[in-house]
Amino acid sequence: MSNSSNIPGNQPWVSVIIPVYNRPKLATEAVRSVLLQSYPQLECILVDDGSSEAPQEACRLFAADPRFRYLPIAHSGMPGAVRNRGVEAARYGLLAFLDSDDLWLPRKLELQVQLLQSGESGFWQGEPAQRLGGTAPLVHSREVWLRGEKIISQKGQRFQRRGDVFAEALKKCMIGPSTVLMRRDVYEQLGGFREDLEIAEDYELWLRLTALYPVDFVEEPLIVKRAGHGQQLSEKYGHIELFRLKGLEDLVRRRWFAEQAPKQAPSQAPHLQQMAASELADKCAIYAAGCRKRGREQEAQLYEAKAAEYSP
């Protein structure tokens, strides 16, 4: 982890984690978008999840840049586990994540670091931020979505992105992993990403984070999301809602919000647990209706029962 003695100009260094599995060309482009940032004080760790097509071009092209590191690991198929291994190898106190099929625009880190630094004094000493006030330990940003060469409009995506966003985070994964810059101490406090969820591991982590902390947001699009290239887990399964249901249900069953939130915001704990259970009931009911529509009666009955169980 960095300290002020090795930060040129007293600016913080950032550890960037890029998980990759069999996307050598996309990974090369992703790494390039990091190393060409206007904010140069970073390390870029390309974590290879046991690819059969190793990112040899990236290793060759960027070997001369001391900020680049290649970290091959045994294949797990779990994005959260791959990111966690990257964080374990990281040197610095700020973390950023970039999926290997996404790209950063040049000022991504510069604008986000500026926003984090504009917070209250004590930020760099790791003083805790309170859930409903204080310094936000995570900054995210708007994205540009591409399918081929076509920009996919995000005009319909209207929700609160700054401050107390827990209610919004419950409804959908409203923080993209590639948009995030966050404090490492908060990441470690939360235990990082779950390693047993193939999809929606980010949704689950952001639920835990936004239950305890506010977040901040850069209105300018800083990320390019590239969809439709056929190597995405969402396309593998055709839907991701069942994975979100699992992540949320595990937290509700464990009463995570009731037991963890009191450590950070005691008065909010019962309210947070109730909000989570209510949203889980709604999601189960919607999923059950979809199952019934498709003739999956047994699955529909299972999720109807869950909806009744978690309903306030």
TARATA-V818756 format. One record per backbone hydrogen bond with DSSP energy under -0.5 kcal/mol. CO is the residue of the C=O (numbers start at 1). NH is the residue of the N-H. Records with the same first field share a line. If there is no record, write none. Layout:
CO: NH ; NH
//
This chain:
3: 6
4: 7
6: 8
7: 10
8: 11
13: 94
14: 16 ; 43
15: 17 ; 96
16: 18 ; 45
17: 19 ; 98
18: 47
19: 100
20: 49
23: 27
24: 28
25: 29
26: 30
27: 31
28: 32
29: 33
30: 34
31: 34 ; 35
32: 36
34: 37
38: 40
40: 42
41: 14
43: 16 ; 45
44: 46 ; 69
45: 18 ; 47
46: 48 ; 71
47: 20 ; 49
48: 50 ; 73
52: 54
54: 56
55: 59
56: 60
57: 61
58: 62
59: 63
62: 65
64: 66
65: 68
67: 44
69: 46 ; 71
70: 72
71: 48
73: 50
77: 79
78: 82
79: 83
80: 84
81: 85
82: 86
83: 87
84: 88
85: 89
86: 90
87: 90
93: 184
94: 15
95: 182
96: 17
99: 102
101: 226
103: 224
105: 108
106: 38
107: 111
108: 112
109: 113
110: 114
111: 115
112: 116
113: 117
114: 118
116: 119
120: 123
122: 125 ; 127
123: 126
130: 133 ; 214
137: 183
138: 216
139: 181
140: 218
142: 222 ; 223
143: 145
144: 146 ; 225
145: 152
146: 227
147: 149 ; 150
150: 147
151: 153
152: 145
154: 157
156: 158
157: 159
163: 165 ; 215
165: 169
166: 170
167: 171
168: 172
172: 174
174: 176
176: 179
177: 97 ; 180
180: 97
181: 139
182: 95
183: 187
184: 188
185: 189
186: 190
187: 191 ; 192
188: 191
196: 198
197: 80
200: 204
201: 205
202: 206
203: 207
204: 208
205: 209
206: 210
207: 211
208: 212
209: 212 ; 213
214: 137
215: 163
216: 140
217: 219
218: 142
220: 142
222: 105
223: 144 ; 225
224: 103
225: 146 ; 227
227: 148
232: 235 ; 236
233: 237
234: 238
240: 243 ; 244
241: 245
242: 246
243: 247
244: 248
245: 249
246: 250
247: 251
248: 252
249: 253
250: 254
251: 256
252: 255
255: 259
256: 260 ; 261
257: 261
260: 263 ; 264
261: 264 ; 265
262: 266
265: 268 ; 269
266: 269
268: 272
269: 273
270: 274
271: 275
272: 276
273: 277
274: 278
275: 279
276: 280
277: 281
278: 282
279: 283
280: 284
281: 285
282: 286
283: 287
284: 288
285: 289
286: 290
287: 291
288: 292
289: 293
290: 294
291: 296
292: 295
295: 297
296: 300
297: 301
298: 302
299: 303
300: 304
301: 305
302: 306
303: 307
304: 308
305: 309
306: 310
307: 311
//
